[in-house]
Amino acid sequence: MSPLLAQFLVEAREQIAATTDGLLGLERDPHSTALLNGVFRSVHTLKGSSGLFDFPALTAVLHAGEDLLVALREQRLVLDPAMLDQILAALDLVAVWLDHIEDTESLPDTAALRGRPVIAALRGWLNGAPADEDATRDGDADDGGEDAAALPAWLDHVPDGALTDAVERAGVAGLPVLAVSYRPESQCFFKGDDPLALMVQVPDSTHLAVVPPAAWTPLAEYDPFSCVLAFQVLTTAPRKEVAHLLRYVGDQTEITDIAPADLALAGLRPVTGPASALAEPLALLLERGDRAGLAEAARTMAEEEAGDDAAAATLLRRLARLAGAEGMDPAVLEALIAALHGGAAAGDEAAAQETADGPPPPPPPPLSEAVLRVLNEQCRTLAAVRSAVWLSGSIGAAAKVAANALRFSGRNDDAERVLRAGTAALDATAAKPLLDAIAGILNPPPPTPVHTPAAPRKTLKKAATAPKAPAPAGAPAQPAPAAKTAPAAGNGNTGAASPANGGTHDGGERPSTVLRVDQGRIDALMNLIGELVVAKNSLPFLARRAENVYGSREMAREIKEQHAVIDRIALELRNSIMQVRMLPVSTVFQRFPRLVRDLSRKLNKHVDLVIEGEDTQADKTVIENLFEPILHLVRNSLDHGIETDRAAAGKPDTARLTLAASQDNDQVIIRIADDGRGIDPALMRDKAVEKGLMDRDAALRLSDGEAMNLIFAAGFSTAAAVTDVSGRGVGMDAVRTAIEKTGGRVELTSIPGSGTTVSLHLPLSMAVTRVMTLEVSGRQFGIPMDEIAETVRIPRADVVAIKDKEAFLLRDRIIPLVHLDRVLDLPPKAEAEEVAVLVVRIDKQPVGLAIEAFGEGMEVIVKPLDGPLAGMPGYLGTALLGDGRVLLVMNLKELVE
């Protein structure tokens, strides 16, 4: 990928994020001129940048959005939620295309087809009425009925039985068949989508195929949480019903209407040779209306007369089945008989001729009103110049400004035409050549008819939809409307080079102090820091060896001094790299305003999302693991927590959902709070018994806090029915599992009738872990330092037996005692008078671990277990010690429980 394209993708995603945030802000404050101007600048900049590459569909969608924003800025339109939905849908489509460009450096083959209805929807507002919403979401536009959409290529691979079933259902009912193609986003699982479950719900389907990728990723690089499959469905359900089901993934689906007669021919190979002669008697039977005779004749021909022509036999069997269906559309049977005869469908000759001659050239992109005003202003300025002294400068400035405006509109040929005219005007010391060139662009001559049969109709149709351009000064056309803001005095090129409208200027700008660094380079630096930490940890071992083995206390002292210096440098270097890896939680939080808006509208609830502490920073690994847990919690709050009828509960109609982040020492705390109905402990106990998680007596013994925490149990849900938002009982369990895997913990507090708060406590970094070493049966292990409460030594006589367990008393509190040698099935050591006990916290409860000896604290790089040991319970991973030994780092929660 070229550096320019890579830079465009980074900046384009930033512009989309900024535009989305601005649009959501506009929904709350529709009269904010600053927000509207910011949104317009982002879209304008993105559209201008896309013009550097060969992405016409992407540029066209952005151009349509820009024109709509211009109308909003000029107060010719008023923003409403439906308009906002369509602008956001256009941004979603652009984001999907950016992902495809990143993977393939090109737009999808279907980009133009999927972009047309989006453009039509956006431009529909400019014509005074919104476009049909279903057409926008479905990804298919009716282009006047003149150009029939080609059949999807994948229909040729549909089994004959499934395809014939669809034709039979649709042909009898007189309805079209829908071919649905769904390619989910690679990260769809993290948005709570279940592509297969969604496609299974498509009603009246006769075929469902799961399509693997063209080439599988090597196993070592394969991401099991990334969706690489596509789905194809053939259905006879009504289009609106299918579109409604797929409304939340409309930018990822294509729905094609297919006439039964066209679908009946899918997958059939051409029939040639003697078998084509069988068509005439079949056509006579159809003409006489003898459907039964037609079916029987086709069946007999398939078995006895088709011979070795497999294509003819397949066609005849399909004809026999469809002819026997009562009420079958005659057009279906006529199409099959015509195909058997080898004839072409009506209009094929014209299509072939059009293909041979070449399609008509596409019309140039239309000029927006802003560009029209710029061109008219240059003409007025040139016409007003009377002094030869000022004429040359005015010609040069006007030519450059007009060319820049045309380039931003995608009219590169016209831009070059204007520059050539400007040169001619300078040579002639007269403005007429440049004025004529601009006038020719503003008032183009009528298109010359093309001799291809279908071409004039398409050309005239598209030309009729182009907006009429106002004429420049002196031209025989009505003048352009006056601009809302008057240009500054000068030669007419005011504003064209200002940063606000996408231009640049040469002087007075400070050089950028921000570098964009690839994430892989930062990860490589972090790995080197890890190796440095391991090397640094070897120095204390070397110092002890110098003193104990070689008897050189002086050498040991010097090594310790150097270790202190290297330790300080390594710590500062690690902290510096960690600061580079730190990201604000806003990178996660900024994805939720749009999600909350869409879900709350779907659930018919009014929700105000409040974001606090978005500048709080954490390591990128922690940030990357945050989205899925927060997603589950937000969806749970919107669906379960916030009431539908808040007035009945004496609450304001608009609910409050809070996303807050803060830092507490070496932890970052994420808080998700709502002011909804809260959690009823009695209901939780009843649901636990109902779902068989525990018996009634055990449920009654639970405290209110313990009952509320049942929400994190696997398979637990209080939803009355499963929806596409929640109700499967996996979300909250997934939250706890994901947070605990990062070394964090989850806390829940709730007041029935007042709301619920879930707090996620996460480490600031997962790159370097501070552990304490300990010895058990002569072997060394490590425990994360943040799990350790204290270390004590207790007399063995103070250890008491409680049933089959042991415990001891520590400051008037009974602490359970666990012998690690027994847990790890290691040979016990001889009992001493005192027991070394490590007091740790497991799920907030203190537990004493009886060990052989305490070790030292150190910073290590914990690597997950790999190979045959991957997934082994009880261990977080391994770390390399300074003397070359491998340290096993324990997962106490799994070991002790």
KOLDOSE-688570 format. One record per residue (C-alpha): x, y, z. Coordinates in steps of 0.001 Angstrom, whole numbers, padded with zeros to 6 digits, always signed. Each point is the difference from the previous one (the first is absolute). Layout:
% KOLDOSE-688570
XYZ;...
//
This chain:
% KOLDOSE-688570
+000000+000000+000000;+001310+003426-000906;+000781+002364+002900;-002472+002515-001424;-002855-002531+000055;+000933-001145+003510;-000041+003609+001180;-003387+000526-001673;-001518-002999+001820;+001193+001252+003388;-001271+003516-000581;-003259-001223-001573;-000886-002016+003098;+000753+003023+002171;-002266+002158-002178;-002811-002585+000179;+000277-000120+003783;-000029+003801+000199;-002997+000187-002351;-001956-002595+001979;+000662+001816+003269;-001045+003298-001570;-003222-001448-001416;-000980-001479+003357;+000718+003366+001575;-002187+001671-002624;-002859-002319+000880;+000136+001364+003551;+000592+003603-001096;-001359+000467-003558;+000655+003749+000030;+003762-000242+000677;+001748+001706-002900;+003410-001064+001306;-000944-003691+000001;-001510+000188-003483;+003054+001798-001370;+002282-002577+001582;-001961-002876-001542;+000067+001680-003404;+003770+000573+000171;+000628-003636+000895;-002116-001330-002887;+001431+002593-002393;+003578-000894+000950;-000702-003723-000304;-001618+000445-003405;+002918+002090-001241;+002534-002546+001227;-001854-002885-001640;+000333+001770-003337;+003743-000785+000063;-000831-003663-000624;-002104-001969-002444;-002962-000517+002351;-002879+001604-001939;-002833-001647+001948;+001456+001130+003326;+000513+003554-001257;-003536+000095-001403;-001571-001040+003319;+002018+002615+001872;-000882+002619-002624;-003702-000683+000512;+000424+000305+003754;+001933+003245-000427;-002755+001493-002166;-002586-000896+002630;+002116+001662+002695;+000318+003111-002181;-003798+000191-000128;-000120-000286+003794;+002625+002736+000416;-001956+002292-002297;-003173-000787+001985;-001805-001303-003056;-000677-003200+001964;-000555-000846+003662;+001736-002998+001545;-002332-002747+001173;+000685-003532+001353;-000809-001756-003295;+002484+002198-001865;+002588-000653+002694;-000593-003754-000331;+000795+000131-003711;+003147+002100+000446;+001234-002424+002677;-000840-002959-002267;+002102+001611-002733;+002902+000342+002440;-000395-003668+000993;+000241-000999-003658;+003117+002136-000454;+001554-001614+003102;-000651-003478-001451;+001606+001068-003258;+003056+001325+001860;+000462-003432+001594;-000185-001588-003449;+002493+002522-001385;+002386-000801+002843;-000193-003708-000864;+000032+000205-003802;+000985+003599-000890;-003214+000271-002020;-003739+000435+000442;-002298-003052-000098;-001325-000952-003435;-003501+000847+001224;+000919+003472+001242;-001782+001855-002789;-003151-002121+000417;-000093+000475+003774;+000853+003674-000227;-002817+000974-002382;-002901-000401+002452;+001971+001790+002722;+000657+002928-002332;-003653+000010-001081;-001123+000080+003638;+002264+002941+000834;-000893+001965-003121;-003674-000766+000543;-000024+002524+002833;+001303+002671-002374;-002960-000683-002294;-002462+000591+002803;-000765-003572+001142;+002029-002804+001610;+000746-003046-002120;-001668-003286+000771;+001606-001318+003167;-000249-003656-000916;+001732+000565-003302;+002806+001798+001787;+000567-002761+002485;-000357-002839-002447;+002783+001186-002211;-002014-000206-003246;-001292+003020-001872;-002611+000074-002685;+001735+001744-002868;-003161+000762-001806;-000596-003565-001044;+002173+000317-003092;+002999-002017+001119;-000757-003398+001497;+002349-001075+002743;+002242-002930-000942;-000600-003273+001795;+002493-000588+002822;+002693-002402-001161;-000412-002225+003056;-003446-001124-001199;+001767-002317-002452;+001204-002039+002993;-003377-000359+001723;-001193-003648+000047;-002599-000685-002644;-002640-001083+002535;+000281+003177+002082;-000071+002210-003069;-003011-001770-001495;-001831+000214+003349;+000422+003779-000053;-001172+000290-003610;-003003-002224+000723;-001106+002055+003030;+000564+003366-001646;-001351-000958-003441;-003281-001217+001449;-000413+003019+002272;+001143+002479-002657;+002674+001461+002293;+003713+000621-000527;+002684-002094+001674;+002549+001753+002210;+003687-000876-000220;+001593+001187+003261;+003768+000255+000372;+001378+000916+003446;+003692+000597+000686;+000326+000946+003702;+002650+002350+001270;+003066-001817+001273;-000583+001384+003526;-003742-000645+000034;+000141-002287+003053;+001261+002885+002130;-003098+001977-000986;-002244-002748+001315;-000975-001306-003461;-000582-003690-000728;+000084-000283-003832;-001051-003651-000256;-002896+000412+002443;-001122+003048-001968;-000010-001802-003353;-001803-003017+001432;-002844+002378+000881;-000563+001020-003653;-003552-001226-000656;-001078-002253-002895;+003582-000810-001004;+000730-002871-002365;+003785+000235+000137;+002554+001093+002581;+003720-000232-000752;+002979+000878+002192;+002805+001187-002261;+003610-000399+001185;+002681+002523-000985;+001873-000450-003252;+003186-000723+001956;+000234-000849+003688;+002423+001870+002224;+002947-002152+001180;-000798-001683+003309;+002731+001874+001840;-001548+003330-001037;-003657-001018+000201;-002245+002119+002237;-002866-002189+001316;-001966+003100+001017;-000056+001445-003513;-002839-000873-002379;+001281-001018-003452;-003128-001773-001275;-002752+001254-002280;-003603-001165-000251;-002365-000456-002936;-003743-000542+000226;-002727-000567-002574;-003460+000921+001305;-003514+000661-001234;-000886+002247+002960;-001183+003587-000611;+002841+002446-000507;-001083+002328+002806;-000073-002880+002480;+003537-001078-000916;+001242+003607-000027;-001488+000567+003463;+001758-003089+001364;+003349+001143-001428;-000471+003705+000755;+002927+000168+002430;+002442-001558-002466;-001391+001661-003116;+003427+001334-000987;+001343-003550-000002;-002754-001639-002052;-001157-000031-003601;-003591-000899-000882;-000794-000663-003648;-003533-000424-001390;-000123-002779-002595;-002956-000803-002226;-000914-003736+000149;+000539-000289-003769;+003571+001309+000368;+000739-002171+003012;-001257-003096-001860;+002962+000393-002367;+002650+000330+002744;+002689-002650-000029;-001013-001435-003402;+002674-000547-002602;-000775+000768-003679;-001802-002744-001883;+001500-000780-003412;-000265-002747-002550;-002949-002353-000625;-001627+000600+003389;-001062+003508-001058;-002457-001552-002441;-002074-001244+002944;-001228+003542+000714;-002589+000210-002821;-002409-002735+001209;+000260+001324+003558;-000873+003510-001198;-003122-001385-001762;-001140-001714+003218;+000443+003239+001949;-001894+001953-002662;-002941-002411+000244;+000031+000372+003803;+000721-003696+000582;+002120+000400+003146;-000301-003681+001003;+001052-001114-003483;+002873+002484+000053;+001265-001325+003334;-000242-003622-001148;+001661+000729-003368;+002873+001888+001654;+000507-002827+002504;+000054-002619-002772;+002404+002047-002138;+002373+000437+002967;+000149-003755+000528;-000067-001286-003591;+000815+002656-002603;+002488+002409+001585;+002735-002532-000585;+003400+000981+001330;-000919+003691+000141;+000040+000535+003787;-000920+003677-000416;-003152-000883-001904;-000942-002728+002482;+000302+002404+002943;-002099+002616-001751;-002696-002512-000944;-000274-001351+003546;-000392+003521+001315;-002651+000709-002659;-001888-003185+000880;-000195+000881+003678;-001039+003617-000545;-002566-000883-002688;-001665-002321+002494;-000417+002784+002573;-003561+001269-000035;-000226+003705-000828;+003592+000327-001210;+000718+003230-001862;+000131-000796-003755;+002985+002378-000374;+002113-002445+002027;-000839-002908-002296;+000486+002124-003136;+003471+001050+001207;+001069-003615+000532;-001290-001134-003399;+001748+002932-001669;+003230-000940+001759;-000405-003600-001201;-000344+001306-003535;+003174+002027+000432;-001751+003314-000765;+000904+003327+001557;-002337+001957+002212;-001514+003174-001320;+002375+002887+000122;+003157-002131+000084;+001042+001194-003476;-000209+003617+001107;+001985-000800+003130;+002622-001821-002055;+000218+002935-002406;+000389+002408+002907;+002764-002147+001465;+001772-000158-003358;-000159+003734-000602;+000889+000806+003588;-002163+001667+002631;-000584+003728-000219;+002498+002081+001934;-001213+000843+003515;-001177+003577+000509;+002297+002260+002021;-000812+000382+003701;-002512+002815+000631;+001267+003271+001397;-001111+000911+003493;-001516+003401+000648;+003111+001070+001898;+002210-000761-003035;-002458+001743-002320;+000209+003134+002143;+003822-000126-000087;+000043-000246-003809;-002549+002781-000404;+001994+002241+002367;+003150-000445-002093;-001947+000994-003129;-001443+003088+001694;+003423+001021+001289;+001634-000366-003427;-002810+001885-001729;+000381+002881+002467;+003759+000486-000574;+000628+003096-002118;+003707+000660+000613;+002581-001916-002046;+002328+000207+003011;-002310-002209+002084;-001235-002264-002812;+002900-002490-000079;-000131-000613+003745;-003773-000372-000075;+000152-002519-002876;+002615-002142+001768;-001846+000047+003321;-003398-000718-001568;+001348-002904-002055;+001607-001640+003066;-003054+000454+002221;-002376-001342-002673;+002285-002992-000687;+000243-000822+003723;-003792+000144+000364;-000457-002312-002988;+002560-002494+001325;-001844-000163+003305;-003127-000882-002013;+001787-002805-001820;+000044+001945-003304;+003733-000369-000704;-000389+000322-003799;-001894+003262+000413;+002660+001225+002443;+002723-000562-002621;-002210+001717-002586;-000274+003080+002215;+003751+000119+000617;+000700-000183-003756;-002528+002773-000589;+001686+002057+002722;+003349-000353-001769;-001602+001067-003290;-001606+002989+001722;+003351+001087+001447;+001659-000289-003420;-002781+002087-001573;-000194+002421+002963;-003757-000436-000150;-002415-001743+002352;-002294-001334-002779;+001640-003468-000478;-000291-000755+003718;-003552+001397+000210;-001047-002138-002977;+001512-003124+001558;-001794+000500+003316;-003254+000840-001791;+000278-003220-002001;+000277-001985+003246;-002912+001792+001655;-002208-000322-003098;+001155-003127-001868;-001394-000698-003472;-002603-002760-000297;+001512-003486-000247;+000657-001363-003478;-002194-003050-000648;+001869-003289-000036;-000854-002493-002731;-000253-002932+002405;-003729-000877+000339;-000232+000184+003800;+002594+002703+000556;-002013+003171-000815;-002738-000970+002457;+002512-000463+002857;+001922+003143-000859;-003097+002166-000195;-001363-001482+003238;+003111+000795+001954;+000346+003449-001543;-003549+000817+001017;+000800-000651+003649;+002975+002385+000074;-000696+003327+001706;-000177+003002-002269;+003076+002156+000455;-000329+003755+000409;+001730+002026-002651;+003039+002210+000550;-000084+003737-000375;-000732+000869-003575;-001302-003422-000943;-003629-000517-001117;-001179-001756+003160;-001495+001057+003299;+002511+001098+002667;+001001-002186+002909;-001620+000662+003367;+001899+002370+002253;+002270-001587+002578;-000948+000220+003674;+003394+001501+000869;+001618+002669-002145;+003539-000702-001257;+002855+002198+001110;+001207+002687-002355;+002601-001067-002508;+000297-001732-003310;-002710-002556+000584;+002088-002872+001295;-000846+000622+003628;-000528-003076+002125;+001130-002433-002654;+003265-000725+001725;-001122+000183+003587;+000254-003058+002253;-003717+000205+000709;-000922-001070-003522;+002756-002487-000562;+002707+002247-001467;+003485+000785+001321;+002186+003053+000405;+003762+000258-000031;+001000+002165+002914;-000641+000252+003729;-000596-003724+000693;+001906-001875+002671;+001444-003406-000931;-001895-002959+001422;+001496-001504+003171;-002090-003189-000201;+001409-003176-001544;-002214-002876-001139;+001835-003193+000972;-001099-003466-001000;-001266-002024+002951;+002359-002876-000843;+003037+002202+000640;-001246+000926+003464;-000620-003687+000767;+003532-000835-001151;+001400+002654+002355;-002069-001442+002840;+001414-003466-000672;+003523+001426+000154;-000860+001653+003319;-001113-003412+001257;+003325-001521-000970;+001798+002886+001708;-001965-000650+003199;+001031-003671-000095;+003636+000937-000598;-000138+002571+002828;-001407-002604+002410;+003058-002202-000617;+002348+002492+001678;-001044-000768+003625;+000580-003705-000676;+003405+000850-001432;+000848+002097+003074;-000889-002870+002362;+002066-002379-002097;+003006+002374+000111;-000213+000147+003807;-000959-003588+000843;+001942-001951-002656;+003016+002197-000668;+000170+001781+003359;+000246+003454-001541;-002181+002298+002084;+001456+003052-001777;-001028-001341-003406;-003468-000829+001381;-000381+003551+001294;+000980+001531-003360;-002461-002261-001832;-002784+001083+002373;+000857+003650-000617;-000159-000502-003759;-003263-001896+000445;-001498+003019+001755;+001018+002259-002916;-001310-002397-002671;-003168-000566+002015;-000699+003747+000033;+000669+000362-003749;-002097-003071-000823;-002859+001308+002144;+000056+003422-001691;+000246-001593-003429;-002869-002344+000770;-002144+002862+001281;+000772+002057-003123;-001030-002842-002309;-003045-000620+002162;-001027+003623-000467;+000182-000505-003755;-002211-003074+000351;-002490+001814+002197;-003307+000858-001636;-002903+002058+001355;-003185-001946+000723;-001685+002414-002400;+001183-002314-002797;-002523-002504+001371;-002620+002380+001398;-000389+001864-003318;-001571-003107-001553;-002941+000000+002408;-001946+003240-000682;-001050-001366-003384;-000749-003460+001411;-002079+001409+002877;-001906+002245-002399;-000865-002842-002382;-000935-002507+002707;-002077+002455+002000;-001957+000933-003131;-000508-003674-000752;-001232-000664+003537;-002127+003184-000061;+001742+001427+003056;+001383+003482+000573;+003553-000253+001355;+002561+002696+000718;+003557-001370-000136;+002448+001794+002297;+003733-000615-000469;+002445+000945+002740;+003769-000348+000344;+000596-000879-003647;+003550+001369+000265;+000931-002760+002480;+002780-002089-001530;+000969-003674+000126;+002223-002347-001950;-001248-000740-003527;-000365-003709+000818;-002416+000864+002803;-001873+002493-002176;-000350-002530-002829;-001622-002478+002400;-002554+002504+001301;-002488+000336-002837;-001704-003388+000217;-000630+000086+003790;-001312+003582-000148;-002162-000927-002996;-001713-002795+001956;-000524+002255+003014;-001438+002865-002072;-002373-002296-001885;-001060-001564+003311;-000711+003417+001523;-001994+001159-003010;-002065-003172-000336;-000423-001165+003631;+000969+002878+002257;-001805+003006-001470;-003774-000143+000233;-002257+000467-003015;-002643+001862+002012;+002069+002211+002304;-002910+002297+000788;-001696-002868+001873;+003104-000235+002201;-000064+003749+000666;+003153+000633-002057;+000805+002431-002823;-000792-001293-003461;+003670+000215-001011;+002228-002544+001738;+003631+000627+000865;+002756-002437-000944;+003502+000858+001185;+003351-001198-001307;+002752+001203+002319;+003718-000709+000305;+002463+000860+002748;+003439-001042+001180;+000701-001396+003457;+003720-000574+000603;+001012-002762-002437;-003550-000784-001086;-002504+001528-002396;-003653-000204+001044;-002783-000008-002588;-003494+000653+001359;-003236-000725-001881;-003011+001367+001888;-003685+000439-000803;-002932+001477+001920;-002340-002827-000955;-001965-002564+001937;+002998-001565+001759;+000342-003676+000897;-002528-001725+002235;+001779-002603+002212;-003230-001980+000474;-000464-000257-003771;+003605-001138-000393;-000517-002793+002555;-003188-001142-001745;+001694-000021-003414;+002973-001946+001355;-002338-002697+001316;-002074+000045-003199;+003090-000525-002167;+001330-002785+002233;+003103+001869+001137;-000765-000812+003661;-002777-001309+002198;-002433+002183+001919;+001792-000359+003373;+003359+001004-001461;-001586+002975-001722;-001622+001218+003224;+003368-000142+001792;+001492+002478-002489;+000475+003568+001140;-001482+002754-002149;+003442+000788-001443;+000661-003651-000811;-003434-000302-001621;+000665+003034-002191;+003351-001423-001095;-001812-003029-001403;-000381+002161-003096;+003588-000994-000883;-000783-003732+000055;+000250-001782-003357;-003403-000449-001641;-001761+002297+002463;-002485+002519-001421;-003096+001732+001310;-001295+000780-003506;-003443-001342-000762;+000985-000703-003616;+003159-000126-002085;+000415+003042-002276;+002746+001199-002310;+001092+002332+002838;+000209-002361+002993;-001564-002917+001794;+002390-002862-000764;+001689-000006+003398;+003546+000302-001349;+000708+003740+000139;+000707+000574+003692;+001921-003266+000338;+002119+001121-002967;+000631+003323+001767;+001404-001624+003118;+002068-002519-001973;+001534+002681-002228;+000852+002323+002880;+001535-002751+002124;+002165-001102-002918;+001586+003453+000013;+000721-000262+003709;-002942+002164+001024;-003191-000452+001982;-003657+000989-000238;-002096+001636+002727;-003770+000449-000112;-002188+002187+002167;-003717+000521-000493;-002892+001651+001796;-003400-001386-001044;-001989+002749-001658;+002965+002389-000192;+002553-001511-002343;+003048-002225-000428;+003723+000690-000133;+002618-002427-001291;+003655+000879+000617;+002839-001596-001957;+003351+000127+001807;+002867-000580-002436;+003783+000257+000191;+001546+003002-001700;+002313-002310-001931;+000246-003662-000870;+003486+000236-001501;+002097-000244+003198;-001219-001820+003119;+001417+000360+003496;+000062-003375+001755;+001192-001421+003281;+001918-003247-000104;-000605-002762+002543;+001284-003509+000606;-002142-003121+000276;+001612-003417+000502;+003311+001292-001317;-001551+001481-003149;-000379+003685-000817;-003275+001619-001108;-001285+003521-000491;-003206+001781+001079;-001141+003408-001328;+000774+002622+002604;-003427+001669-000196;-001638-003179+001349;+002130-000078+003160;-001338+001618+003176;+002839-000818+002428;+002534-002616+001106;-000071-001512+003486;+001560-002820+001972;-002300-001821+002404;+000775-002701+002577;-001112-003404-001235;-001939-000443+003235;-002265+002924-001081;-001218-001937-003039;-003375-001577+000825;-002136-002509-001887;-003559+000916-000976;-001629-003158-001391;+002345-001079-002813;+001567+003468-000427;+002638+001971+001895;-000063+003615+001161;+001780+002444+002294;-000865+003154+001893;+001461+003274-001248;-000963+003178+001855;-003302-001458+001212;-000915-001300-003451;-000112-003638-001068;+002054-000531-003161;-000239-003304-001953;+003389-001650-000525;+000949-001774-003227;+003222-002023-000305;+001418+000696-003451;+002073-003208-000026;-003225-002003+000303;-001785+002089-002655;+002923-000475-002409;+000413-003674+000969;+003625+000516+001036;+001852-002016+002691;-000369+001680+003410;+002992+001310+001919;+000692-000757+003648;-002313+001973+002247;+001612+002977+001768;-001114+001791+003150;-001190+002973-002020;-001974+000095-003212;+000815+002591-002675;-003364+001331-001153;-000717+002257-002955;-003365+001740+000517;-001634+000684-003373;-003381+001307-001143;-002157-002218-002201;-003352+001535-000949;+000517+002539+002830;+000321-002829+002549;+003309-000472+001894;+001616-003425-000349;+003250-001177+001578;+002450-001972-002128;+002394-002210+001959;+003356+000010-001808;+003572-000986+000766;+001745+003377-000324;-000561+003537-001221;+002001+001319-002968;+000589+003444-001415;-002103+002392-002047;+000980+000686-003604;-001332+001250-003310;-000410-002653-002668;-001489-000440-003443;-002666-002693+000270;-000388-002076-003161;-003161-002133-000389;+000454-003755-000035;+000447-001305-003527;+000252-003309-001802;-001100-003112+001911;-000415+002082+003190;-002364+002523-001581;-003206+000348+001980;+001334-001853+003057;-002048+001269+002969;+001585+001533+003076;+002739+002045-001694;+000055+003444-001597;+003175-000800-001913;+003762-000129+000339;+002754+002543+000579;+003740-000278-000578;+002168+000707+003059;+003386+001671-000049;+001854-003284+000627;-001691-001656-002975;-002618-001960+001922;-003679+000037-000991;-002466+001261+002612;-003602-001271-000050;-002399+002831+000908;-003099-001305+001775;-003645+000807-000606;-001194-000263+003610;-003689+000296-000851;+000157-003202-002051;+002379-001832+002338;-001699+000648+003312;-003640-000148-001095;
//
